[in-house]
């Protein structure tokens, strides 16, 4: 029996789509790698594991990508309706995920759920 399809959603607020905008700032090779990684996550969804993804905290997970000497992360969560919602993207420069990046993702998760009439 085939697994149900999952869809990818990028958080938007007004005219802004922060994760899409972040991805556009990356070099083409890294963009291509993220397209591949996002598709792998879409296919594996809740069964995705390291090194592709890692749990951050609460409902927030990170999609992991490296390019030459840079490390990048896209923070996301799994929403109802088999949706993977990307909340925030950043270049990782420290061992631990910076608190401010987690807070940005949590705020966007809360806004996304409020827009849908749910609590996080």
Residue pairs with C-beta under 8 A, 6 or more apart in sequence:
3 45
4 82
5 42
5 82
6 42
6 43
6 45
6 82
6 83
6 84
7 42
7 81
7 82
7 83
7 84
8 38
8 41
8 42
8 83
8 84
8 86
9 79
9 83
9 84
9 85
9 86
10 17
10 19
10 20
10 85
10 86
11 17
11 18
11 19
11 85
11 86
11 87
11 88
11 108
11 111
11 112
13 108
13 111
18 88
18 89
18 108
19 74
19 86
19 87
19 88
19 89
22 74
22 88
22 89
22 90
23 31
23 34
23 89
24 31
26 34
26 67
26 72
27 67
29 67
30 65
30 67
30 70
30 72
33 65
33 67
34 63
34 65
34 72
34 74
37 52
37 63
37 64
37 65
38 63
38 74
38 86
40 48
40 52
41 48
41 52
41 53
41 63
41 76
41 84
42 84
44 52
45 78
45 82
45 84
46 78
50 64
51 64
52 63
52 64
53 61
53 62
53 63
53 64
54 61
54 62
54 64
55 61
55 62
56 62
56 75
56 97
56 102
56 105
57 102
58 106
58 120
59 77
59 78
59 109
59 120
60 75
60 76
60 77
60 87
60 102
60 105
60 106
60 109
61 75
61 76
61 77
61 78
62 73
62 74
62 75
62 76
62 97
63 73
63 74
63 75
63 76
63 86
64 71
64 72
64 73
65 71
65 72
65 73
65 74
66 72
70 91
71 91
71 92
71 93
72 89
72 90
72 91
72 92
73 89
73 90
73 92
73 97
73 101
74 86
74 88
74 89
75 86
75 87
75 88
75 89
75 90
75 101
75 102
75 104
75 105
76 84
76 85
76 86
76 87
77 84
77 85
77 87
77 105
77 109
78 84
78 85
79 85
79 112
79 116
80 118
85 109
85 112
87 104
87 105
87 108
87 109
87 112
88 101
88 104
88 105
88 108
90 98
90 101
92 98
106 120
109 120
110 120
113 119
113 120
